[in-house]
Amino acid sequence: MGHAYVVGEGCEEALVLGVCSSADDGLMDSLMSLHG
């Protein structure tokens, strides 16, 4: 699934919170292995 993060005109800074959820106990390890 694609994602997009946009900010309104005039905004110079943003805080982004990403949340993932799964019934798979190994989700965190799988995600961490993708990004080193």
MOHULIN-V366615 format. One record per residue. N is the residue number from 0. RES is the residue in one letter. SS is DSSP state (H for helix, E for strand, - for the rest). BURIAL is # if it has 9 or more other C-alpha atoms within 8 Angstrom, else .. Layout:
n: (N	N)
res: (RES	RES)
ss: (SS	SS)
burial: (BURIAL	BURIAL)
//
This chain:
n: (0	1	2	3	4	5	6	7	8	9	10	11	12	13	14	15	16	17	18	19	20	21	22	23	24	25	26	27	28	29	30	31	32	33	34	35)
res: (M	G	H	A	Y	V	V	G	E	G	C	E	E	A	L	V	L	G	V	C	S	S	A	D	D	G	L	M	D	S	L	M	S	L	H	G)
ss: (-	-	-	-	-	-	-	-	-	-	-	-	-	-	-	-	-	-	-	-	-	-	-	-	-	-	H	H	H	H	H	H	H	H	-	-)
burial: (.	.	.	.	.	.	.	.	.	.	.	.	.	.	.	.	.	.	.	.	.	.	.	.	.	.	.	.	.	.	.	.	.	.	.	.)
//
